[in-house]
Amino acid sequence: MNKLSASSAKELIAIEGGQTKGDPCNAFGHHGFNGVEQEVVTQIVNWVIAH
């Protein structure tokens, strides 16, 4: 986060849970937010609206 010094708005939002199926970097792995899509989208939308 310290590397984002030029940004006035920064926040780390952690989401727990989800499911991994297959390659972790594909759509059905944790990097694809499998099983927590709605929570991730809601958090992103709320953050964008607030900033």
C-alpha positions, 0 to 999 in steps of 0.5 A: 500500500505504501507504493500507492503514495500518489493515490489519495484513496486506497484501501485493502479489502479482503474477501474470505471463502470461495471455491477452487476448481482447476488452475488457481489462475483461471476463472474457477480458481480463487483468482477468479473469485469463484463462489464469492463473485457477488460479494466482490462486485458489491465491495468494488461498487461500494468502494467506487461510489464512496471514492 
